[in-house]
Amino acid sequence: MLVARLRRLFRGSCVLALLCWSVVALFSGDGAAASQTPSPLEVAAASDLRFVFEELRILFEQQTQARIRLTFGSSGQLKTQIEQGAPFDVFFSANDNFVHNLVAQGLVLPDTVRLYAMGRIVLWVRSASPLAIDNGLSLLRDDRIRFIAIANPAHAPYGLAAVQALRTTGLYERVQPKFVLGENISQTLQFVQTGNADVGIVALSLAVAPVVRTTGRYWLIPAYIHQPIRQGAGVVAGSKQQARARAFLTFVNGPTGRPVMQRYGFTLPGEAPAQ
């Protein structure tokens, strides 16, 4: 009788153990699979890159099967976030000085720093606007203009270039009271798109984007009336995906990425713009 009871207990224990093992194996398997799935590459990018990087992200993911998560903002604000420990893997700034400053702090790997673009600014109005955009910056003297949108020059390189252009042409003091400041160049464009500003100085890369081109008109501001918009990038020193971050840097200036960058108005020194 004792032997029979022990046999029944043994069989029950085996069933319970097998059940427990199966549950553990199931969840362990899921955990292993999850741990093998790489985290997205965290890319901090200046807002002038919004449309071109969405296109490049798709191309890069198709070629590499990697995933990218894009965070857009003004270059100065993104720099501050990196200084505060934001978990970005790579930083694309609209001002290469921000990247060099992070290198000096030990927050960006010096051997990864590169110039990836030269930016341009444009005067932009909505398609329905009665303002004659072909008049260029002299248009800003028009009394019908109530508000002029520019990016905040304190932390947005495109806003700083706008201020420099207006000072060069002697217009700054006259139009400064009409300024509406965007936190970044994308928000600046939105101010004009929504009618909260009559005209804006925005990035060429935004003005030529397919979703924007049909909604407005632009005039290209001469590059010689403001400091060059040198856009630099580098891998964040604390990145746990440095190899992939370096690969994306190379991709942007490589044979696939470069033509796309040109199509959005970006060039490098000595490089002819796309027609």
Order of alpha helices (4+ residues) and beta strands (2+ residues): alpha-beta-alpha-beta-alpha-beta-alpha-beta-beta-beta-alpha-alpha-beta-alpha-beta-alpha-alpha-beta-beta-alpha-alpha
